[in-house]
Amino acid sequence: MPKNHRQPFVLVLLVVILVGLWPYASKAQTIFNFGGRIAMVDYLSCTCTGVVLTVSSPPKGMSNLLYFWGVSGLYSYYDIWHGGPEVLGAYVPAAGVCLNPCTTGCCYNGQKSLISTWPLGIGTSLGF
């Protein structure tokens, strides 16, 4: 093909690729941030999947944050197990499945906001 005929071909190919990827891009999860002091740690509401945190403001508090064992990222000083430390992190709304022990193993107990995976996750100050 002569060089001047390649431009329309490349443009049409680019448009076809972008239109084809549009449905996948629209289904992407949105990630939000949170920060503040850990006000409460709930070990009982999602026992099979992790712990639920409540972070008080400022700068941006949030409740029902699920730290999912082995999925959510945890950074220094690794101290989210009690109230007090200051935290910063990122979460995906209603993406965490909460499971509790029951007679058949672990049973569904609703959706929580999932503390995101690496490289975001949650990081703490040196809490007391």
N, C-alpha and C positions, 0 to 999 in steps of 0.2 A: 504494500500500500504506500502511496506517496505520503510524505510527511503531513501535508495540509489536510488529508482525509482522516488522519488518526485522531484529531481533536474531537470531532463529533462522536466517533466510536467510543473513545475513552469516557466522554461525558455521559453518554447513554449507559455505558456499563456501570459507571459510578452511581447513577440514579437508580438503576435496577438493583444494585447491591444494597443501597441505603433503604429503598422501599421494602426490600425483602427482609432486612433486619429490624424494621420498625416494630413489629409485634413483640419481639424479644426485648427491645429496649424499654417498651412501655410497661413490661412486667417486672422491671428491676425494683429491688427493695430500696426504700429511702432510709438513710442513716441520719439520726439526730444525735445531738450531744447533750450531756448533763454534767452537773458539777455541784459540789457542796459537801456538807458533812453527813456522814452516815448516821441517820437517826434511828434506824431499826434494822435488824437482821432477823428474818423469819426462817428458821430451819425446818418447820413442820408443814408448811403449805405445799411444797414441791419436793418432797423427800427423795424421790427416785431420780430427779433430774438436777437438782441443785439447791441453792438458797435464794430467797427473795429479799432484795434490799429496798429500803426507802431512804432516799437522799433528800435532805432538807436544803432549802435555799439559804443564802445566795451562792453562786450566781444563778444556777438553774436547777431547781429541785425536781425530783421525779419519784413516783412510787411504783411498786410492782415491777421492779427490774429483776429479771431472772439471770443469775450467774449460773450457767449450765456447765456442769462438771466436764472438763476435757474439751469444751467447745469455745467458751468465752475466753478471751485473752485476759491475763492478769499480770500486771507489771509492778515494779517496786513501789512500795515496800511490802507488797503481797498481804496487806492487812485489811481484809474486808469482812472478817469473821465476827466483829463486834461493833457497836456504835462508837462514834468518836472521830475516826480518821477523816481527813478531807480527801475527796476523790474527784477525778475527772475521767470521763469516758464517753463511749458512743453506744447507741442502742438502735435496734430495729423494732418498730412498734408491732405488737401482737405476733411476733415470730417465734416466741419460745413456748413450747408445749410443756405444760405443768403436769407431772405424773406423781401420784401418791401410791403407797403400798396398799394392796387389797388382796383378797383371797386368791385371785388368779395371777398375781404378780404385781404389776403396776397399772393403775387405772387413770384415765384422763381426768384432769381437774381444771380445765380451762387454759386460756392463752395468757401469756405475760409478755412484756417487752423484753426482748433478748439482748443482753449485753453482747456486743458484737465480737467477732473473732479477730485474730491477728490480721492486720497490724494495729487495729484500734483498741478494742477491749476497754479495760478499766485500770487506772493507776492510782496509787494512794500516796499520801504524805506519810511522814513518820508519826503515826498515831499513838495515842496513849490510852 
